[in-house]
Amino acid sequence: MKDAIAIWWDTQETSPIETSIELDINLWISDERKHYIEFGIRIKKPEKINKVNLFLPYKISKKDVENMVEELVSPDLANALFNDNMTVSGGNGKLCTITGEKVHKDFDYYFYDDDDIDVSYREPDGSIISLEVSDIGGSEELYCRIRVNEVDGILRNFSKNVSFLEGLLKDLVTIEISVNSIRKLPRRVVNHISNNINLKSINMFLMSDISTEIIFHSHDIKSSRILEDDIWNNYLRLVNNKSRLRCLFPDKKIYKAVAYQWKAKAEELTEEEKDSGDTVKYMDDYNLFVKFNRVKKAKKVIILSIITIIFLSIVGNLATKKVEDGINYIVEKYNTTERIENDTK
């Protein structure tokens, strides 16, 4: 199955370029079944890159893609996202500088315009999101963040395959995140990523409600934490079909979101290997498989429980009637036999 994600850049340089990309992937799984995936792309020395491209193995359109950088101007949200004390300062044109105290040095938010992004779909392969970065200039390190409001093929529900009782209460769900995995990509994408990406790290986050029970993960979880309601509530808002704002996780009294983190990064080279001029061996690909149970919504559980109780009651009544009829038949037959014997005497 060709179901991997891919990332690569377009450049006019004919020789390898000294730049790299750090990729954040955030998969949000809501209690309301409104799931989406976000990509945070951090580019070092972006001046040598024309475009950054993302391939998704399913159909999307431009309306499914949102620019989330504007939401990250809030210092509280920036602190929560980067786990550092971040300072956001005034920018120039499409850029805004952000600085961290501990881990993160200066880098720039990229406020791209609608004309800077393009989304194309080719059946049956999937969709390519292309982000123009060639005309911004003056940035040593660039950060852009996009949200895609479709997760088709990444999230799979197997509730029909669990036992009857478990199926009433839980859904069995799997996610598979594969990045630049050649065996899972169509040929046209493989041709692009061959020499056009230096992938330095991947930070994968799975966000779901606290009732989610992870039962298998192919890589060790680096960390996990409960998300702060007061910080993330506004960031996680969606527009529903009636054009009213509604939070992805609407009921703060009964809902808590948990973030699980996995991380992979390029390998540091030995001193002998560094003689070639490189300091790290960049990542070729990344694969993560996670299986978990999710408790179904309370209303659905109540309805299913009532239906089950009614069904069991009907079955029980039918079984009881059958038993009673059987007993009555045996008693009647015995009495008939006894009367015949008495009459014979």
Kinemage of the C-alpha trace (Angstrom):
@kinemage 1
@onewidth
@group {chain A} dominant
@subgroup {mainchain}
@vectorlist {calphas} color= white
{ca met a 1} P 0.000 0.000 0.000
{ca lys a 2} L 1.385 3.425 -1.016
{ca asp a 3} L 0.446 5.343 2.133
{ca ala a 4} L 3.568 7.223 3.263
{ca ile a 5} L 4.124 10.945 3.743
{ca ala a 6} L 7.052 12.604 1.970
{ca ile a 7} L 8.936 15.877 2.311
{ca trp a 8} L 11.522 17.371 -0.035
{ca trp a 9} L 12.680 20.705 -1.422
{ca asp a 10} L 13.088 22.236 -4.854
{ca thr a 11} L 16.349 24.053 -5.535
{ca gln a 12} L 18.208 25.445 -8.517
{ca glu a 13} L 21.541 24.342 -7.059
{ca thr a 14} L 23.207 21.513 -8.978
{ca ser a 15} L 25.458 20.402 -6.109
{ca pro a 16} L 24.369 19.353 -2.575
{ca ile a 17} L 23.319 22.354 -0.463
{ca glu a 18} L 24.185 23.001 3.178
{ca thr a 19} L 20.730 23.215 4.648
{ca ser a 20} L 18.444 20.945 6.646
{ca ile a 21} L 14.863 20.502 7.781
{ca glu a 22} L 13.423 19.618 11.182
{ca leu a 23} L 9.890 18.267 10.899
{ca asp a 24} L 7.194 18.331 13.587
{ca ile a 25} L 4.101 16.191 13.011
{ca asn a 26} L 1.089 16.688 15.276
{ca leu a 27} L -1.850 14.315 14.897
{ca trp a 28} L -4.925 15.548 16.769
{ca ile a 29} L -7.663 13.000 17.480
{ca ser a 30} L -10.746 14.627 18.950
{ca asp a 31} L -13.653 13.241 20.910
{ca glu a 32} L -15.964 14.551 18.185
{ca arg a 33} L -14.221 12.591 15.376
{ca lys a 34} L -12.882 15.828 13.878
{ca his a 35} L -9.270 14.812 13.382
{ca tyr a 36} L -6.472 16.692 11.687
{ca ile a 37} L -2.727 16.663 11.193
{ca glu a 38} L -0.259 19.546 11.466
{ca phe a 39} L 3.234 19.962 10.078
{ca gly a 40} L 5.780 22.307 11.613
{ca ile a 41} L 8.686 22.764 9.193
{ca arg a 42} L 11.890 24.383 10.413
{ca ile a 43} L 14.356 25.197 7.637
{ca lys a 44} L 17.989 26.102 8.191
{ca lys a 45} L 19.513 28.444 5.569
{ca pro a 46} L 16.330 28.665 3.478
{ca glu a 47} L 17.861 31.077 0.927
{ca lys a 48} L 19.044 28.133 -1.182
{ca ile a 49} L 15.573 26.570 -1.389
{ca asn a 50} L 12.821 27.557 -3.814
{ca lys a 51} L 9.989 25.408 -2.469
{ca val a 52} L 9.270 22.921 0.297
{ca asn a 53} L 6.927 20.104 -0.717
{ca leu a 54} L 4.765 17.737 1.326
{ca phe a 55} L 3.153 14.645 -0.163
{ca leu a 56} L 0.040 13.161 1.466
{ca pro a 57} L -1.292 9.784 0.232
{ca tyr a 58} L -4.902 10.956 -0.096
{ca lys a 59} L -6.980 13.662 -1.707
{ca ile a 60} L -7.074 17.179 -0.283
{ca ser a 61} L -7.775 20.614 -1.713
{ca lys a 62} L -6.459 24.050 -0.838
{ca lys a 63} L -9.428 24.721 1.433
{ca asp a 64} L -8.298 21.817 3.645
{ca val a 65} L -4.957 23.549 4.376
{ca glu a 66} L -4.588 26.291 7.000
{ca asn a 67} L -1.691 28.577 7.926
{ca met a 68} L -1.281 28.200 11.705
{ca val a 69} L 1.728 30.494 12.241
{ca glu a 70} L -0.480 33.469 13.058
{ca glu a 71} L -1.805 31.557 16.080
{ca leu a 72} L 1.749 31.114 17.413
{ca val a 73} L 2.377 34.839 17.925
{ca ser a 74} L 0.887 34.378 21.400
{ca pro a 75} L 3.864 34.003 23.813
{ca asp a 76} L 1.948 31.515 25.987
{ca leu a 77} L 1.194 29.273 23.025
{ca ala a 78} L 4.768 29.607 21.714
{ca asn a 79} L 6.091 28.596 25.156
{ca ala a 80} L 3.780 25.555 25.230
{ca leu a 81} L 4.654 24.521 21.690
{ca phe a 82} L 8.442 24.818 21.952
{ca asn a 83} L 8.747 24.094 25.705
{ca asp a 84} L 10.925 27.155 26.207
{ca asn a 85} L 10.555 30.758 27.340
{ca met a 86} L 9.951 32.319 23.936
{ca thr a 87} L 9.986 36.001 23.002
{ca val a 88} L 8.181 37.130 19.866
{ca ser a 89} L 9.421 40.411 18.380
{ca gly a 90} L 8.327 42.572 15.477
{ca gly a 91} L 9.186 41.305 12.054
{ca asn a 92} L 9.716 42.484 8.526
{ca gly a 93} L 7.126 41.736 5.856
{ca lys a 94} L 6.370 38.018 6.003
{ca leu a 95} L 8.819 37.349 8.839
{ca cys a 96} L 8.557 37.633 12.605
{ca thr a 97} L 11.506 36.813 14.878
{ca ile a 98} L 11.120 34.452 17.830
{ca thr a 99} L 13.817 33.730 20.428
{ca gly a 100} L 14.094 31.094 23.162
{ca glu a 101} L 16.123 31.226 26.359
{ca lys a 102} L 17.195 27.578 26.737
{ca val a 103} L 17.108 25.461 23.598
{ca his a 104} L 15.897 27.563 20.713
{ca lys a 105} L 18.040 30.266 19.152
{ca asp a 106} L 16.653 33.011 16.940
{ca phe a 107} L 14.447 31.885 14.072
{ca asp a 108} L 11.661 33.447 12.032
{ca tyr a 109} L 7.986 32.665 11.714
{ca tyr a 110} L 6.950 32.620 8.059
{ca phe a 111} L 3.601 34.335 7.420
{ca tyr a 112} L 3.086 33.066 3.902
{ca asp a 113} L 0.355 34.468 1.647
{ca asp a 114} L -2.313 32.460 -0.128
{ca asp a 115} L -0.328 32.850 -3.356
{ca asp a 116} L 2.730 31.234 -1.726
{ca ile a 117} L 1.059 27.849 -1.301
{ca asp a 118} L -0.267 25.429 -3.878
{ca val a 119} L -2.137 22.130 -3.486
{ca ser a 120} L -2.419 19.626 -6.311
{ca tyr a 121} L -3.970 16.149 -6.460
{ca arg a 122} L -3.145 13.358 -8.870
{ca glu a 123} L -5.309 10.254 -8.850
{ca pro a 124} L -4.689 7.709 -7.450
{ca asp a 125} L -1.354 8.677 -5.841
{ca gly a 126} L -2.249 11.558 -3.539
{ca ser a 127} L -1.737 15.286 -3.007
{ca ile a 128} L 1.284 17.596 -2.957
{ca ile a 129} L 1.426 20.785 -0.899
{ca ser a 130} L 4.086 23.171 -2.249
{ca leu a 131} L 5.189 26.165 -0.187
{ca glu a 132} L 7.178 28.959 -1.841
{ca val a 133} L 10.137 30.173 0.249
{ca ser a 134} L 12.414 31.699 -2.389
{ca asp a 135} L 11.374 35.353 -2.117
{ca ile a 136} L 11.465 35.993 1.638
{ca gly a 137} L 15.207 36.661 2.138
{ca gly a 138} L 17.114 37.666 5.257
{ca ser a 139} L 16.322 34.596 7.377
{ca glu a 140} L 18.909 32.174 8.740
{ca glu a 141} L 16.265 29.818 10.087
{ca leu a 142} L 12.632 29.700 9.040
{ca tyr a 143} L 9.581 28.101 10.685
{ca cys a 144} L 6.225 27.517 9.019
{ca arg a 145} L 3.278 25.527 10.299
{ca ile a 146} L 0.302 24.192 8.360
{ca arg a 147} L -2.786 22.271 9.367
{ca val a 148} L -4.490 19.733 7.112
{ca asn a 149} L -8.101 19.012 8.012
{ca glu a 150} L -8.054 15.503 6.556
{ca val a 151} L -6.300 12.377 7.909
{ca asp a 152} L -7.668 9.775 5.488
{ca gly a 153} L -5.431 6.694 5.378
{ca ile a 154} L -3.382 7.687 8.434
{ca leu a 155} L -6.043 6.882 11.016
{ca arg a 156} L -7.833 3.515 10.759
{ca asn a 157} L -10.718 2.267 12.880
{ca phe a 158} L -11.085 -1.480 13.456
{ca ser a 159} L -14.042 -1.543 15.843
{ca lys a 160} L -15.712 -4.331 13.819
{ca asn a 161} L -12.810 -6.677 14.540
{ca val a 162} L -12.983 -6.614 18.333
{ca ser a 163} L -15.203 -8.835 20.464
{ca phe a 164} L -18.887 -8.003 20.830
{ca leu a 165} L -18.673 -6.597 24.357
{ca glu a 166} L -15.491 -4.620 23.656
{ca gly a 167} L -17.034 -3.287 20.475
{ca leu a 168} L -19.885 -1.798 22.481
{ca leu a 169} L -17.520 0.246 24.652
{ca lys a 170} L -14.315 0.766 22.680
{ca asp a 171} L -12.911 1.427 19.232
{ca leu a 172} L -9.652 -0.227 18.213
{ca val a 173} L -7.653 2.393 16.275
{ca thr a 174} L -4.290 2.340 14.511
{ca ile a 175} L -2.112 5.103 13.115
{ca glu a 176} L 0.872 4.650 10.855
{ca ile a 177} L 3.197 7.558 10.155
{ca ser a 178} L 5.778 6.798 7.488
{ca val a 179} L 7.957 9.627 6.187
{ca asn a 180} L 10.059 9.284 3.012
{ca ser a 181} L 9.671 5.495 3.111
{ca ile a 182} L 10.512 4.561 -0.485
{ca arg a 183} L 8.610 1.254 -0.532
{ca lys a 184} L 5.424 3.093 0.477
{ca leu a 185} L 5.643 5.978 -1.996
{ca pro a 186} L 4.636 6.279 -5.658
{ca arg a 187} L 7.456 6.436 -8.186
{ca arg a 188} L 6.941 10.109 -9.042
{ca val a 189} L 7.531 11.081 -5.407
{ca val a 190} L 10.516 8.763 -4.929
{ca asn a 191} L 12.222 10.516 -7.837
{ca his a 192} L 11.868 13.843 -6.013
{ca ile a 193} L 13.229 12.829 -2.604
{ca ser a 194} L 16.329 11.008 -3.857
{ca asn a 195} L 18.785 13.908 -3.397
{ca asn a 196} L 16.554 16.779 -2.369
{ca ile a 197} L 16.227 16.578 1.406
{ca asn a 198} L 18.462 16.712 4.476
{ca leu a 199} L 16.125 15.571 7.228
{ca lys a 200} L 17.680 16.409 10.587
{ca ser a 201} L 14.902 15.352 12.987
{ca ile a 202} L 11.274 14.307 13.292
{ca asn a 203} L 9.152 15.131 16.311
{ca met a 204} L 5.915 13.149 16.280
{ca phe a 205} L 3.074 14.052 18.645
{ca leu a 206} L -0.196 12.204 19.132
{ca met a 207} L -2.891 14.189 20.946
{ca ser a 208} L -6.028 12.445 22.179
{ca asp a 209} L -8.347 12.316 25.177
{ca ile a 210} L -7.171 10.885 28.482
{ca ser a 211} L -9.316 7.755 28.052
{ca thr a 212} L -7.119 6.651 25.126
{ca glu a 213} L -5.272 3.445 26.020
{ca ile a 214} L -2.135 2.877 23.941
{ca ile a 215} L -1.567 -0.878 23.654
{ca phe a 216} L 1.321 -0.983 21.159
{ca his a 217} L 3.902 1.425 19.725
{ca ser a 218} L 6.790 0.508 17.443
{ca his a 219} L 9.124 3.110 19.039
{ca asp a 220} L 9.531 4.091 22.670
{ca ile a 221} L 7.505 7.081 23.850
{ca lys a 222} L 9.891 9.940 24.656
{ca ser a 223} L 7.467 11.838 26.886
{ca ser a 224} L 3.790 12.426 27.611
{ca arg a 225} L 1.814 15.122 29.384
{ca ile a 226} L -1.668 16.528 29.876
{ca leu a 227} L -2.227 19.613 27.727
{ca glu a 228} L -3.091 22.891 29.400
{ca asp a 229} L -6.761 23.739 28.742
{ca asp a 230} L -6.344 27.486 29.127
{ca ile a 231} L -3.517 27.655 26.552
{ca trp a 232} L -4.680 25.187 23.896
{ca asn a 233} L -8.420 25.809 23.976
{ca asn a 234} L -8.418 28.721 21.506
{ca tyr a 235} L -5.837 27.096 19.243
{ca leu a 236} L -8.007 23.996 18.834
{ca arg a 237} L -11.135 25.730 17.591
{ca leu a 238} L -12.877 24.715 14.370
{ca val a 239} L -15.772 26.145 12.378
{ca asn a 240} L -18.696 23.729 12.155
{ca asn a 241} L -21.286 23.485 9.393
{ca lys a 242} L -23.402 26.229 10.976
{ca ser a 243} L -20.431 28.643 10.907
{ca arg a 244} L -20.192 28.803 14.690
{ca leu a 245} L -16.915 28.445 16.503
{ca arg a 246} L -16.730 25.240 18.464
{ca cys a 247} L -13.782 23.864 20.351
{ca leu a 248} L -12.316 20.593 19.135
{ca phe a 249} L -12.434 19.435 22.751
{ca pro a 250} L -15.543 21.313 23.920
{ca asp a 251} L -16.281 20.070 27.440
{ca lys a 252} L -13.384 21.022 29.710
{ca lys a 253} L -15.096 19.545 32.771
{ca ile a 254} L -15.029 15.979 31.507
{ca tyr a 255} L -12.299 16.139 28.847
{ca lys a 256} L -8.523 16.203 29.161
{ca ala a 257} L -6.170 15.954 26.202
{ca val a 258} L -2.909 14.024 26.516
{ca ala a 259} L 0.121 14.510 24.250
{ca tyr a 260} L 2.440 11.573 23.504
{ca gln a 261} L 5.813 12.340 21.919
{ca trp a 262} L 8.165 10.261 19.789
{ca lys a 263} L 11.427 11.676 18.433
{ca ala a 264} L 14.045 10.580 15.925
{ca lys a 265} L 17.079 12.545 14.763
{ca ala a 266} L 20.106 12.381 12.523
{ca glu a 267} L 23.123 10.428 13.752
{ca glu a 268} L 26.226 12.264 14.902
{ca leu a 269} L 29.260 11.198 12.895
{ca thr a 270} L 32.529 10.093 14.458
{ca glu a 271} L 35.616 12.283 14.164
{ca glu a 272} L 36.955 10.132 11.338
{ca glu a 273} L 33.662 10.335 9.454
{ca lys a 274} L 33.595 14.119 9.862
{ca asp a 275} L 36.657 14.364 7.624
{ca ser a 276} L 34.264 14.223 4.690
{ca gly a 277} L 32.921 17.638 5.712
{ca asp a 278} L 29.581 16.456 7.154
{ca thr a 279} L 28.844 16.441 10.877
{ca val a 280} L 25.712 14.260 10.855
{ca lys a 281} L 24.206 11.436 8.838
{ca tyr a 282} L 20.795 12.755 7.883
{ca met a 283} L 17.697 10.591 8.241
{ca asp a 284} L 16.612 8.520 5.253
{ca asp a 285} L 13.105 7.766 6.482
{ca tyr a 286} L 10.939 7.296 9.549
{ca asn a 287} L 8.190 4.794 10.441
{ca leu a 288} L 5.927 4.774 13.488
{ca phe a 289} L 3.016 2.410 14.133
{ca val a 290} L 0.692 2.898 17.122
{ca lys a 291} L -2.341 0.850 18.180
{ca phe a 292} L -4.731 2.040 20.860
{ca asn a 293} L -8.233 1.715 22.289
{ca arg a 294} L -10.569 4.666 22.529
{ca val a 295} L -13.640 4.668 24.773
{ca lys a 296} L -16.734 5.508 22.781
{ca lys a 297} L -18.697 8.634 23.575
{ca ala a 298} L -20.929 8.406 26.656
{ca lys a 299} L -24.157 8.942 24.734
{ca lys a 300} L -23.334 6.178 22.291
{ca val a 301} L -22.353 3.817 25.111
{ca ile a 302} L -25.640 4.513 26.924
{ca ile a 303} L -27.704 3.941 23.780
{ca leu a 304} L -25.837 0.743 22.929
{ca ser a 305} L -26.168 -0.455 26.531
{ca ile a 306} L -29.941 0.146 26.506
{ca ile a 307} L -30.277 -1.675 23.181
{ca thr a 308} L -28.176 -4.548 24.520
{ca ile a 309} L -30.261 -4.775 27.707
{ca ile a 310} L -33.502 -4.787 25.699
{ca phe a 311} L -32.090 -7.411 23.337
{ca leu a 312} L -30.914 -9.623 26.203
{ca ser a 313} L -34.272 -9.185 27.947
{ca ile a 314} L -36.145 -10.302 24.808
{ca val a 315} L -33.822 -13.271 24.356
{ca gly a 316} L -34.164 -14.122 28.050
{ca asn a 317} L -37.970 -13.947 27.894
{ca leu a 318} L -38.054 -16.137 24.789
{ca ala a 319} L -35.731 -18.655 26.401
{ca thr a 320} L -37.801 -18.661 29.605
{ca lys a 321} L -40.996 -19.222 27.619
{ca lys a 322} L -39.385 -22.102 25.738
{ca val a 323} L -38.287 -23.707 29.014
{ca glu a 324} L -41.742 -23.240 30.537
{ca asp a 325} L -43.387 -24.725 27.452
{ca gly a 326} L -41.018 -27.694 27.627
{ca ile a 327} L -41.733 -28.307 31.294
{ca asn a 328} L -45.487 -28.007 30.736
{ca tyr a 329} L -45.267 -30.466 27.830
{ca ile a 330} L -43.368 -33.016 29.944
{ca val a 331} L -45.825 -32.632 32.862
{ca glu a 332} L -48.841 -32.918 30.589
{ca lys a 333} L -47.441 -36.001 28.880
{ca tyr a 334} L -46.710 -37.599 32.256
{ca asn a 335} L -50.250 -36.887 33.497
{ca thr a 336} L -51.759 -38.283 30.293
{ca thr a 337} L -49.724 -41.474 30.590
{ca glu a 338} L -50.731 -41.871 34.235
{ca arg a 339} L -54.459 -41.448 33.389
{ca ile a 340} L -54.250 -44.088 30.659
{ca glu a 341} L -52.614 -46.563 33.063
{ca asn a 342} L -55.290 -45.916 35.699
{ca asp a 343} L -58.118 -46.419 33.165
{ca thr a 344} L -56.564 -49.728 32.082
{ca lys a 345} L -56.620 -51.019 35.622
